[in-house]
Amino acid sequence: MKVLPAIDPVRAKSMNTAELREAFLSEDLFQPESIKLIYSENDRAIIGGAIPLKEKLLLRASKELAANYFAERRELGVLNLGGGGQINVEGKLFNLANRDMLYIGKGAQEIVFTSDKNAEPAAFFILSFPAHQSYPAQLMRFAEAEAVQLGSPESANQRTIYKYIHPGGIQSCQLVMGFTQLKSSSIWNTMPPHTHGRRMEVYMYFDVPENARVFHFMGKPEETRHLVVANRQAVISPSWSIHSGAGTGAYSFCWGMGGENQAFEDMDVVRLEQLR
């Protein structure tokens, strides 16, 4: 498991493009027949991707966790971005279609991923944070997620926010997770931008066409930088950084947060005239 150190804003503003991408962008999470995990020292988040084909994939604890099994002291959310698949949690089988999400609580000793069809494999995005309390595993279908409409055609940011793991949905220890889908002809997400002084966030972009890109903006409001992001790539957003973006076309992104609280509205909005 790759470990990414926490980067402070003073260091970030002096980093070149390659250094920014190495520190904040995960470019190859999804690899066939493997589970890839990245450990961020920002709030001890772990992000990962799993694409099972012929063989089942077991989520194991690497030496960096100093644990007997992955979820010994952790909880996780899993969003399926591919074809149909299953997650076996201690002998209980959960079937996930595209855009279904499964929450797995602290204490689950065996977590196994499989796909229905090798030709159309599941693609599981994993986000995990430390947990001090155990909650039962729970599956939420895409149709069951709370949907919130935001934006306008005039601002090119019409989008639907789908909430899965949050105080009004699936109960968790600290994880909050869902995804946002932009409507056709809309390109902007999270405008006006904001920071989360009490938690960090991860953006994992998907539904990005092969010949398209998303320009993800980050950094302190008065010292912004950007990352050029392709399909199924994830950005780590520290608590001090804004997170906003614009694409060359419509796209979707999975967002997940962990830290001090679970209040979705707990954010510090940045006025556009503050940005530099």
C-alpha positions in Angstrom: 0.0 0.0 0.0 1.4 3.3 -1.1 1.6 6.0 1.7 1.2 9.6 0.8 2.5 12.1 3.5 0.3 15.0 4.5 1.4 18.2 2.6 1.0 21.6 4.2 -0.1 24.7 2.2 3.3 26.3 2.4 4.9 23.3 0.7 2.1 22.9 -1.8 2.4 26.4 -3.3 6.1 25.7 -4.2 5.4 22.3 -5.9 5.7 21.8 -9.6 3.1 19.9 -11.7 4.7 16.5 -11.3 5.1 17.0 -7.5 1.5 18.1 -7.1 0.2 15.1 -9.1 2.4 12.7 -7.1 1.1 14.1 -3.7 -2.6 14.7 -4.5 -3.7 12.6 -7.5 -4.2 8.9 -7.8 -4.0 8.1 -11.5 -4.1 4.3 -11.7 -6.4 3.0 -8.9 -8.3 0.5 -11.1 -6.2 -2.4 -12.3 -7.7 -5.7 -13.5 -7.6 -8.6 -11.1 -6.2 -6.6 -8.3 -6.9 -4.3 -5.3 -4.9 -1.2 -5.2 -4.8 0.9 -2.0 -3.3 4.3 -1.2 -2.9 5.5 2.4 -3.1 9.3 2.9 -1.8 10.8 6.2 -4.6 13.4 5.8 -7.1 12.1 8.4 -5.7 8.6 7.8 -7.9 8.1 4.7 -7.4 5.1 2.5 -8.7 5.1 -1.1 -8.7 2.1 -3.4 -9.9 0.4 -6.5 -10.8 -3.2 -7.1 -11.6 -4.9 -10.4 -12.2 -8.7 -9.9 -12.2 -10.9 -12.9 -11.8 -14.7 -12.8 -10.5 -14.8 -9.2 -12.1 -13.4 -6.0 -10.3 -10.5 -4.5 -9.8 -10.5 -0.7 -9.3 -7.1 1.0 -6.3 -7.7 3.3 -4.5 -5.6 5.9 -1.0 -4.6 4.8 1.8 -4.0 7.2 1.2 -0.2 7.2 -2.0 -0.8 9.2 -0.4 -3.0 11.8 -3.7 -4.8 12.0 -4.9 -8.4 11.8 -7.4 -7.6 9.1 -8.3 -4.5 7.1 -11.5 -3.4 9.0 -10.1 -4.2 12.5 -10.1 -0.4 13.3 -11.7 0.9 10.2 -15.0 1.4 8.3 -15.4 1.7 4.6 -17.8 2.7 1.8 -17.7 1.0 -1.6 -19.3 2.4 -4.8 -19.6 0.1 -7.8 -18.7 2.0 -11.0 -18.8 -1.0 -13.4 -20.9 -4.0 -14.1 -22.7 -6.2 -11.6 -20.7 -7.7 -8.7 -20.8 -9.0 -5.2 -19.1 -8.2 -1.9 -19.1 -10.9 0.6 -18.8 -9.5 4.2 -18.2 -12.3 6.7 -20.4 -14.8 4.7 -23.2 -12.3 3.9 -23.4 -11.6 0.2 -24.3 -8.2 -1.1 -25.1 -7.8 -4.8 -24.1 -4.4 -6.2 -25.3 -3.0 -9.6 -23.8 0.0 -11.1 -24.0 3.0 -8.7 -25.0 1.0 -5.7 -23.0 1.6 -2.5 -22.2 -0.7 0.4 -21.2 0.4 3.9 -19.0 -2.0 5.9 -18.4 -1.3 9.5 -15.5 -1.7 11.9 -14.9 -5.4 12.8 -15.7 -7.1 9.5 -12.9 -9.7 9.3 -13.5 -11.0 5.8 -14.3 -8.8 2.8 -14.2 -10.4 -0.7 -15.0 -8.8 -4.1 -16.3 -10.7 -7.2 -17.8 -9.8 -10.6 -20.8 -11.3 -12.4 -19.2 -11.3 -15.8 -15.5 -11.0 -16.8 -16.6 -9.2 -19.9 -18.3 -6.5 -17.9 -16.5 -6.6 -14.5 -17.5 -4.6 -11.4 -15.2 -1.7 -10.6 -15.3 -1.0 -6.9 -14.1 2.3 -5.5 -13.1 2.0 -1.8 -12.9 4.8 0.7 -12.0 4.1 4.3 -11.4 6.0 7.6 -10.6 4.9 11.1 -13.6 4.1 13.3 -14.2 3.9 17.0 -17.6 2.2 16.8 -19.0 -0.6 14.8 -22.1 -0.3 12.6 -23.7 -3.1 10.5 -23.0 -3.5 6.9 -25.7 -1.9 4.8 -26.4 -1.8 1.0 -28.1 1.2 -0.6 -29.3 1.0 -4.2 -28.9 4.0 -6.5 -32.6 4.5 -6.6 -32.7 4.7 -2.8 -30.1 7.4 -2.4 -31.2 10.9 -1.4 -31.1 13.1 -4.5 -30.6 16.9 -4.3 -30.8 19.1 -7.4 -28.4 22.1 -7.6 -27.2 24.6 -10.0 -28.6 26.3 -13.1 -28.1 26.3 -16.9 -26.9 29.9 -16.8 -24.0 28.9 -14.5 -23.3 25.7 -16.5 -23.5 23.7 -13.2 -26.8 21.8 -13.1 -26.1 18.7 -11.1 -27.6 16.1 -8.9 -26.0 15.1 -5.6 -26.8 11.6 -4.4 -26.2 11.0 -0.7 -25.7 7.5 0.6 -23.6 7.4 3.8 -24.6 10.4 6.0 -26.7 11.1 9.1 -30.0 10.9 7.2 -29.0 7.7 5.3 -26.6 4.9 6.1 -25.3 5.3 9.6 -21.5 5.3 10.1 -18.8 6.4 12.6 -17.3 9.3 10.6 -17.5 8.5 6.9 -19.8 10.6 4.7 -20.1 9.5 1.1 -22.0 9.9 -2.1 -21.6 11.1 -5.7 -22.5 14.0 -7.9 -23.7 13.7 -11.5 -23.6 16.7 -13.8 -26.3 17.2 -16.4 -25.5 17.4 -20.1 -24.0 20.8 -21.1 -23.0 21.5 -17.5 -19.3 21.4 -16.6 -18.7 23.2 -13.2 -18.8 21.4 -9.9 -18.8 22.8 -6.4 -19.2 26.4 -7.3 -18.7 28.6 -5.3 -15.8 26.6 -3.9 -15.2 25.9 -0.2 -12.9 24.4 2.3 -13.6 22.0 5.2 -11.6 23.2 8.2 -12.7 20.1 10.2 -12.3 17.3 7.7 -10.7 16.2 4.5 -12.4 15.1 1.3 -11.7 12.8 -1.7 -13.0 13.4 -5.2 -13.0 10.4 -7.5 -13.9 11.4 -11.1 -15.8 9.0 -13.3 -18.0 9.0 -16.4 -15.2 11.1 -18.0 -15.0 10.3 -21.7 -11.6 9.0 -23.0 -10.9 12.2 -24.9 -12.2 14.5 -22.1 -10.6 15.9 -19.0 -11.6 17.7 -15.8 -9.6 20.6 -14.5 -9.7 20.2 -10.7 -8.8 23.3 -8.7 -7.1 23.1 -5.3 -4.9 25.0 -2.9 -5.5 27.9 -0.5 -8.1 30.4 -1.9 -5.5 33.0 -2.4 -2.9 30.6 -3.9 -4.7 28.2 -6.2 -3.3 25.4 -8.3 -4.9 22.9 -10.7 -4.7 19.2 -11.6 -5.8 17.8 -15.0 -7.8 14.7 -14.2 -8.9 11.7 -16.4 -11.5 9.1 -15.9 -11.4 7.1 -12.7 -8.7 9.2 -11.1 -9.0 10.4 -7.5 -7.9 13.7 -5.9 -7.0 14.0 -2.2 -8.3 17.3 -0.8 -6.8 18.4 2.5 -8.9 20.5 4.9 -7.1 23.7 3.9 -7.7 23.3 0.2 -10.5 24.4 -2.0 -12.0 21.7 -4.2 -13.8 22.6 -7.4 -13.5 21.8 -11.0 -14.6 22.3 -14.6 -14.7 19.6 -17.4 -14.6 19.6 -21.1 -18.0 18.0 -20.9 -20.4 16.5 -18.3 -19.0 13.9 -15.9 -19.6 12.5 -12.4 -17.5 12.3 -9.2 -17.7 10.3 -6.0 -17.1 12.4 -2.9 -16.2 11.2 0.5 -15.3 12.9 3.7 -13.9 12.1 7.1 -12.8 14.1 10.1 -14.3 16.1 13.0 -18.1 15.7 12.2 -20.6 14.4 9.7 -22.6 17.6 9.0 -22.8 17.8 5.2 -23.3 21.6 5.4 -20.2 22.2 7.5 -18.1 24.1 5.0 -16.4 27.5 4.7 -17.6 29.0 1.4 -15.0 31.0 -0.5 -16.3 34.0 -2.5 -15.1 34.1 -6.1 -13.5 37.5 -5.6 -11.2 35.9 -3.0 -9.7 33.5 -5.4 -6.3 34.1 -6.8 
